[in-house]
Amino acid sequence: MDPLEHVKYPIGRFEMDRSDWPLETLLQQVIRIQQLPAELSKLLNGVDKDGLQAQYRPGSWTVLQILHHLADAHMNAWIRTKLLLTEDTPVIKPWDENAWVQGPDYGYAHEASFMLLLGLHQRWSLLLLDCLKKPELLTRTFFHPEHQKTFSLAWLIAMYGWHGHHHLAQIQIALAAGPEPGSAG
């Protein structure tokens, strides 16, 4: 086992192959999705430019990169949500998160990504709450060509509730550790 497993996955790994998500669990995950911007705001209150360069482990993404990643990942998840609600088993487009994190926009100020998350999560969580009222929607699926399998809306809700919480925990670790000397850009 990787000695840094607990730091890479501070809340544990997501149960990728699980398919039985109780409604109560899904509601908890939608609430996590809804509350992510507020939780980020609390964590980032008073964090300076150096703090945004902090890492949760050596060689990991910085707090700033995680913030931009959350906006990108959750925009992709929003689009997947809309696709599976409007099409029959759409094939989604995979994206290389490690390539995206190398883009010049990952050095931009964090406020734009935060604002994207704020609006996106408000709209997305309201849509997901409506979907929870119609259990037949939770079984709608999309096909992921990278994994060669279908995933349901229930899975997507669980995954992205976990995803936001996972990165919040990494940010907490990074901010508690502080930036490496000389790491600020």
Salt bridges, closest charged atoms under 4 A:
ASP2 OD2 - LYS8 NZ 2.40
GLU5 OE2 - ARG13 NE 2.70
GLU15 OE2 - ARG18 NH1 3.61
ASP17 OD1 - LYS149 NZ 2.86
ASP20 OD1 - ARG18 NE 3.12
GLU39 OE2 - LYS42 NZ 3.40
ASP88 OD1 - ARG140 NH2 3.54
GLU111 OE1 - HIS110 ND1 3.71
ASP130 OD1 - LYS133 NZ 3.51
